[in-house]
Amino acid sequence: MFQEASSFHSTVAARLVMQSTDWKFIPLLAPHFGGLWEAAVKSFKFHLRRMIGDTALTFEELSTLAAKVEACLNSRPLCRISLQPEDLVALTLAHFLTGTDYLSIPEKYNVSDKQSYRDRWQLLSHMRDAFWNRWRKEVIHQLHLRNKWFQPQENLEKGDLVIIKDDLSPLARWPIGVITNSSLGVDGRVRVVTVRTATSTFV
């Protein structure tokens, strides 16, 4: 069915076979087979439903909003992109899709328009910002989960790349820092670190 329905498959299949690419699909109504990526889809649906609510959007508005939300989802840092200590760039999903980070152009914001949704673009921008604020907090919370442990976990070390929680960070931007120094507590665990960002250094 995929071969018959997709012109993409017919144009790239031969080339991908030369690279030993093998197509594998999950059953149509079994999203639990793809738990890793379906978790991101679940998060997207969860916040999108609450963000849109009862608002009626046209197809173009929904497509625009989905593209804006996609930029937020694909901006999440995965790991460091180089081993150079002075390099403060993280690998994101956007790098795989476009080869670089997504760039979000700042938009003018008028406080008087905060509760006025007569302008549909302003409405979409408000929905996108609402999604970004909710989803970013969820991601940071998941990264910071403290489960019960029975084995010693490794300490933070000099050179580790960290995400800095900043409620004022612009859309699709994750403040990144590198640990330049760490201090041990009385229990021998790292309790204080010095972090260098692109603009400053702080403890």
C-alpha positions as a Python dict, from the first residue, in 0.01 Angstrom:
ca = {
    (1, 'M'): (0, 0, 0),
    (2, 'F'): (285, 235, 79),
    (3, 'Q'): (453, 171, -256),
    (4, 'E'): (132, 233, -448),
    (5, 'A'): (33, 543, -256),
    (6, 'S'): (369, 718, -240),
    (7, 'S'): (559, 865, -531),
    (8, 'F'): (835, 941, -282),
    (9, 'H'): (901, 570, -234),
    (10, 'S'): (941, 503, -605),
    (11, 'T'): (1191, 787, -651),
    (12, 'V'): (1418, 714, -356),
    (13, 'A'): (1374, 341, -290),
    (14, 'A'): (1657, 232, -521),
    (15, 'R'): (1900, 482, -373),
    (16, 'L'): (1809, 387, -18),
    (17, 'V'): (1854, 18, -95),
    (18, 'M'): (2213, 97, -195),
    (19, 'Q'): (2259, 242, 156),
    (20, 'S'): (2108, -70, 318),
    (21, 'T'): (1794, 115, 428),
    (22, 'D'): (1509, -114, 525),
    (23, 'W'): (1150, 10, 563),
    (24, 'K'): (970, -109, 874),
    (25, 'F'): (617, -6, 969),
    (26, 'I'): (408, -44, 1282),
    (27, 'P'): (46, -164, 1260),
    (28, 'L'): (-197, 110, 1166),
    (29, 'L'): (-393, 116, 1493),
    (30, 'A'): (-108, 24, 1728),
    (31, 'P'): (74, 346, 1819),
    (32, 'H'): (220, 175, 2127),
    (33, 'F'): (459, -6, 1889),
    (34, 'G'): (638, 326, 1838),
    (35, 'G'): (661, 433, 2200),
    (36, 'L'): (960, 662, 2156),
    (37, 'W'): (815, 894, 1894),
    (38, 'E'): (453, 843, 1992),
    (39, 'A'): (537, 992, 2334),
    (40, 'A'): (616, 1318, 2155),
    (41, 'V'): (292, 1292, 1955),
    (42, 'K'): (99, 1236, 2278),
    (43, 'S'): (256, 1544, 2434),
    (44, 'F'): (174, 1745, 2121),
    (45, 'K'): (-192, 1635, 2122),
    (46, 'F'): (-228, 1692, 2497),
    (47, 'H'): (-116, 2055, 2486),
    (48, 'L'): (-271, 2133, 2146),
    (49, 'R'): (-620, 2034, 2264),
    (50, 'R'): (-593, 2256, 2571),
    (51, 'M'): (-439, 2540, 2376),
    (52, 'I'): (-705, 2555, 2103),
    (53, 'G'): (-1002, 2468, 2323),
    (54, 'D'): (-1332, 2556, 2151),
    (55, 'T'): (-1173, 2800, 1905),
    (56, 'A'): (-1271, 2737, 1543),
    (57, 'L'): (-967, 2759, 1312),
    (58, 'T'): (-957, 2754, 935),
    (59, 'F'): (-737, 2500, 758),
    (60, 'E'): (-473, 2766, 686),
    (61, 'E'): (-474, 2884, 1049),
    (62, 'L'): (-439, 2530, 1181),
    (63, 'S'): (-157, 2458, 934),
    (64, 'T'): (24, 2776, 1038),
    (65, 'L'): (-18, 2695, 1406),
    (66, 'A'): (102, 2336, 1350),
    (67, 'A'): (415, 2468, 1174),
    (68, 'K'): (486, 2703, 1465),
    (69, 'V'): (436, 2422, 1716),
    (70, 'E'): (659, 2195, 1506),
    (71, 'A'): (940, 2450, 1540),
    (72, 'C'): (898, 2437, 1919),
    (73, 'L'): (904, 2056, 1928),
    (74, 'N'): (1206, 2026, 1699),
    (75, 'S'): (1409, 2282, 1895),
    (76, 'R'): (1456, 2052, 2195),
    (77, 'P'): (1826, 1985, 2260),
    (78, 'L'): (1933, 1620, 2240),
    (79, 'C'): (2306, 1627, 2311),
    (80, 'R'): (2612, 1842, 2251),
    (81, 'I'): (2710, 1887, 1889),
    (82, 'S'): (3087, 1897, 1945),
    (83, 'L'): (3338, 1806, 2213),
    (84, 'Q'): (3497, 2151, 2216),
    (85, 'P'): (3444, 2303, 2563),
    (86, 'E'): (3387, 2651, 2420),
    (87, 'D'): (3114, 2530, 2183),
    (88, 'L'): (2769, 2608, 2328),
    (89, 'V'): (2560, 2448, 2053),
    (90, 'A'): (2332, 2151, 2115),
    (91, 'L'): (2215, 1900, 1856),
    (92, 'T'): (1840, 1930, 1796),
    (93, 'L'): (1585, 1755, 1579),
    (94, 'A'): (1589, 2061, 1356),
    (95, 'H'): (1950, 1981, 1261),
    (96, 'F'): (1833, 1651, 1109),
    (97, 'L'): (1548, 1819, 920),
    (98, 'T'): (1700, 2147, 802),
    (99, 'G'): (2069, 2122, 886),
    (100, 'T'): (2057, 2406, 1139),
    (101, 'D'): (1857, 2551, 1429),
    (102, 'Y'): (1515, 2696, 1369),
    (103, 'L'): (1522, 3074, 1376),
    (104, 'S'): (1229, 3246, 1543),
    (105, 'I'): (1184, 3609, 1446),
    (106, 'P'): (1065, 3822, 1740),
    (107, 'E'): (721, 3969, 1693),
    (108, 'K'): (583, 4296, 1821),
    (109, 'Y'): (377, 4261, 2135),
    (110, 'N'): (112, 4505, 2244),
    (111, 'V'): (-16, 4466, 2600),
    (112, 'S'): (-349, 4621, 2505),
    (113, 'D'): (-404, 4339, 2253),
    (114, 'K'): (-346, 4065, 2510),
    (115, 'Q'): (-715, 3987, 2555),
    (116, 'S'): (-827, 4103, 2210),
    (117, 'Y'): (-828, 3826, 1951),
    (118, 'R'): (-984, 4019, 1664),
    (119, 'D'): (-658, 3982, 1478),
    (120, 'R'): (-629, 3615, 1383),
    (121, 'W'): (-249, 3632, 1360),
    (122, 'Q'): (-237, 3762, 1716),
    (123, 'L'): (-458, 3470, 1818),
    (124, 'L'): (-227, 3216, 1654),
    (125, 'S'): (78, 3379, 1813),
    (126, 'H'): (-90, 3365, 2153),
    (127, 'M'): (-172, 2994, 2105),
    (128, 'R'): (184, 2920, 1996),
    (129, 'D'): (325, 3102, 2301),
    (130, 'A'): (86, 2913, 2527),
    (131, 'F'): (200, 2582, 2378),
    (132, 'W'): (568, 2679, 2415),
    (133, 'N'): (528, 2774, 2781),
    (134, 'R'): (341, 2456, 2871),
    (135, 'W'): (554, 2215, 2670),
    (136, 'R'): (889, 2363, 2775),
    (137, 'K'): (799, 2327, 3143),
    (138, 'E'): (696, 1965, 3083),
    (139, 'V'): (1025, 1883, 2909),
    (140, 'I'): (1235, 2041, 3183),
    (141, 'H'): (1031, 1860, 3447),
    (142, 'Q'): (1086, 1525, 3272),
    (143, 'L'): (1460, 1588, 3253),
    (144, 'H'): (1470, 1674, 3622),
    (145, 'L'): (1272, 1376, 3756),
    (146, 'R'): (1418, 1236, 4076),
    (147, 'N'): (1338, 869, 4093),
    (148, 'K'): (1444, 646, 4380),
    (149, 'W'): (1794, 521, 4316),
    (150, 'F'): (1982, 227, 4469),
    (151, 'Q'): (2314, 279, 4293),
    (152, 'P'): (2536, 590, 4306),
    (153, 'Q'): (2476, 819, 4009),
    (154, 'E'): (2760, 1000, 3837),
    (155, 'N'): (2833, 1355, 3948),
    (156, 'L'): (2821, 1659, 3727),
    (157, 'E'): (3167, 1722, 3585),
    (158, 'K'): (3361, 2000, 3423),
    (159, 'G'): (3266, 2021, 3055),
    (160, 'D'): (2912, 1886, 3095),
    (161, 'L'): (2650, 2064, 2885),
    (162, 'V'): (2341, 2174, 3082),
    (163, 'I'): (2003, 2332, 3004),
    (164, 'I'): (1934, 2645, 3206),
    (165, 'K'): (1577, 2700, 3321),
    (166, 'D'): (1478, 3051, 3215),
    (167, 'D'): (1111, 3152, 3199),
    (168, 'L'): (1203, 3450, 2979),
    (169, 'S'): (1379, 3251, 2707),
    (170, 'P'): (1244, 3329, 2359),
    (171, 'L'): (1043, 3086, 2153),
    (172, 'A'): (1222, 2765, 2050),
    (173, 'R'): (1537, 2871, 2235),
    (174, 'W'): (1687, 2664, 2515),
    (175, 'P'): (1956, 2846, 2716),
    (176, 'I'): (2263, 2622, 2717),
    (177, 'G'): (2563, 2638, 2950),
    (178, 'V'): (2884, 2448, 3015),
    (179, 'I'): (3003, 2355, 3362),
    (180, 'T'): (3346, 2508, 3416),
    (181, 'N'): (3392, 2417, 3782),
    (182, 'S'): (3220, 2202, 4045),
    (183, 'S'): (3230, 2193, 4425),
    (184, 'L'): (3170, 1887, 4640),
    (185, 'G'): (2947, 1889, 4945),
    (186, 'V'): (3021, 1715, 5275),
    (187, 'D'): (2869, 1396, 5133),
    (188, 'G'): (3111, 1391, 4840),
    (189, 'R'): (2842, 1480, 4587),
    (190, 'V'): (2845, 1785, 4362),
    (191, 'R'): (2618, 2052, 4511),
    (192, 'V'): (2746, 2374, 4349),
    (193, 'V'): (2867, 2433, 3993),
    (194, 'T'): (2998, 2726, 3793),
    (195, 'V'): (2819, 2754, 3458),
    (196, 'R'): (2939, 2951, 3157),
    (197, 'T'): (2683, 3066, 2900),
    (198, 'A'): (2732, 3255, 2576),
    (199, 'T'): (2697, 3587, 2760),
    (200, 'S'): (2796, 3534, 3124),
    (201, 'T'): (2930, 3305, 3396),
    (202, 'F'): (2747, 3238, 3720),
    (203, 'V'): (2744, 2999, 4017),
}
